[in-house]
Amino acid sequence: MTQPSKPCDLKIAWLYGARMNIYGDRGNIIALTQRARWRGIDPEVVEIGIGEPIPDDVDIFFFGGGQDQEQIAVSRDLVGPKGKAINRAVDNGAAMLSICGGYQLLGHEYRPYGAEPLPGIGLFDVTSEAGSERFIGNVLVESNEWGSLVGFENHSGLTWLGSAATPMGKVTIGRGNNGKDGTEGVRFRNAIGCYLHGALLPKNPKLADWLIEAGARRRHGTDAALDALSDTTEQIAHRSAIRRAKQMR
Amino acid sequence: MTTNDRRAFRPDPRLSAALLLAKGVARGIQVAGRGGGTSAPGMVADRVDVGLLTKLTDRLAHGVVTVAGTNGKTTTSRMIADLLEAGGMKPVHNRSGSNLVRGVISAFASQARLNGDPGGDAGVIEADEAALPELLERVSPRALLLNNLFRDQLDRYGELDTIARKWRPAIERLGPETTIVVNADDPTLAALTTGVAARVVRFGFNEERHRLESLSHASDAAACRVCGADLAWHALYVSHLGDWYCPSCDNRRPDLDAIGLDIQLNGVESLDMTVRDTIRDTDGDHAIHVGVPGVYNAYNVLAAVAVGRVMDVPMPTIIASMAAFRSAFGRIERVTYRDRTLTLALVKNPVGFNEVLRMLTVATGGLEVPTLIAINDLHADGRDVSWLWDVDFELLADGDGKLATTGIRGADMANRLKYAGVAEDRLTPLPEEFESSLDAFVEQISAGGSGYILPTYTAMLRIRKILADRGAVESFWKQ
């Protein structure tokens, strides 16, 4: 974290980083901060734990997956003012990447087997439920906005899109939201929910930059394009992961 | 009791038939020249006599040691088998590390005689995390070692909570004839062994020098199992292992029966430590030297010593056995190849990888030796490479050592190192194939110099074979 005396150029909030940090999802935080720094932007990452309020000036949120036990505690903490603050920030242009458990809790609710539903904050028009099969494997998604996205899914929860929801893309390898409708993830304004681990952003730099751009726009109010970076290493990793996904299909 | 006395065993035609079949299948696989057929004999034997493993282990006069934990199983079981042998026992052991139920059956069937003689008088069973409950149902051990629980290959094992939940009923079923030897520095394991009917011997560190400053990103198990608050540590040694306590209730690390302290690391070669033991009446401090490196191995040493005491092996015998110990296949070994010394260290999960990185950088503060990281994503490696983002590769950003990457997921690894802040002129992404990558890597090492190779499991097997085929000479650890 940077000194409070120096104003940062980009504020990233890592929701429940200590509890929701499974499957290497912190790679997304690493990608966001490094890609900002490589452009001379000075990012600040704040971890928001249970009982801690959401600052007003968050530009990018990250919300990863966690173990079941943690998810219950987090759901309880989110309903109320915190959930409202997140909804408000996204309505005002903040960017958001949420994955797996985080994604589910940003929908209307998550229904486990034989237990009370966990309420979500309704940012996304999606509903999730426990499934009987675990989807594990490489995933390839085709999207309009970010091209092909490659990652790894590992979930038994099924997510269903409501009538107002736009999917992140079409799943061409893997199971996606629910294994049935061929969709993966959801997008609302500058917020994304999906099941893609991997970690996702380091080998899908286009998506990483889209989030940084949205965050920078929120902070500075202008539509300045980001400097291009040499993404050779990232592109090689991206292509090799796609090749692997096709091999293992 | 003598195990070689054939009359001691009542004839059991079903058992003999199962053993005959298992041995036949094993022979067939061998003749066909197929490696890796370690589960097939166990599978057929199990069909004929589901009681095979129970019957064979019941006949082991000194009982069975079952070893479980995410990291260090193979190394620790070997230490235990060695010290039992030094103590005059003849251990039967699934030494090849084939640790699922069928693999254990195969190993025990291959060492038994057709008349049902188990072929020894003590057992050592290395148990996979997923197989432990079933193995405990079949074999009630005299000592059960619970060494650690780390996040590992989530696509195979599921989350940490899931494993702990599956272990609990199996552990609660054990009676006082079993002694659970548990790493009390692991809060999850300490909770699993509180209030059980089995006897419990607890071990842990009271170590001054080798402490971590904070919990690593790879750590799980940060919540108090009593009240749910976040745990805190008076001292933290490896991942979430340490002298833990709950700041909001009175839950804390239980009192220890065997304590590791004064750990001295001798590079990537060996370690010295003191074990303070109160398990038997011979209380006192014992200096131990072992030819395995790293703080994580100090836990394995302490665990093996504690099991040895529970199995009534005298302390001087344990100390001598430890001093003679050599590392398990591929875990960490050193070969000479083209006039360079290569140290291979297996990496398989974030905690293990972090500990290897710590070992490579602790003396110099950064990486100074050329290093090749070989990442595969086959079933035995874990198909999901996300775990690379939980490893603290940022440790490697300091220093001048060159870093090369290879393997099916070498490209992911190179990308991870870039994001860890490793300067581009230190980074060489090499092709996936080990044959050419190995040579390109060795070229980067000056003649007479040394390099590190850090492979995942299947990459280790392959690299080892290539090195052996090319006549690399294994150099032995200095005692």
Interface residues (C-beta under 8 A of the other chain):
Chain A: A18 R19 N21 I22 Y23 G24 D25 R26 G27 I30 A31 Q34 Q67 D68 Q69 E70 A73 I136 G137 N138 F152 N154 H197 G198 A199 P202 K203 T233 E234 I236 A237 R239 S240 A241 R244 M248
Chain B: R151 L154 D155 E159 L160 D161 H217 D220 A222 A223 G228 D230 D377 R383 D384 V385 S386 W387 L388 W389 D390 I408 R409 G410 A411 D412 A414 N415 R416 K418 Y419 A420 G421 P429
